[in-house]
Amino acid sequence: MRRRNSGGDDDKNICLAAGAALALTAGPAAAWEPTKPVEIVVAAGAGGASDQMARMMQAAIQKNNLMKQPVVVSLKAARRGRRRSST
């Protein structure tokens, strides 16, 4: 009587091959660092919740030295109820 392969060995081989491929391709990644000042753009008026949140983020980033570059908050207030977006 012949034994049928239930596929367990094939699944194991596929997992081993996938793991080996991942280990070979996942080399040490270089950390990205900005070369210019980082700008947080707030599309709202000064003193609002968005402005306050952006300034708290700026303070936390600078206090904890999370970036070598300075972090700047820019307010770009919307005109006539429309928000501006730039790319």
URWODA-V341012 format. One line per field, one symbol per residue. phi: phi as a letter, one per 20 degrees, with the letter a starting at -180 (. if undefined). A space follows every 50 residues. Layout:
BEGIN
phi = ???
END
This chain:
BEGIN
phi = .eeeffnfffffffffffffffffeeffeffecfdcgedeedebffnfff fffffffgfffffelfcfefddedecffdlndeeccd
END
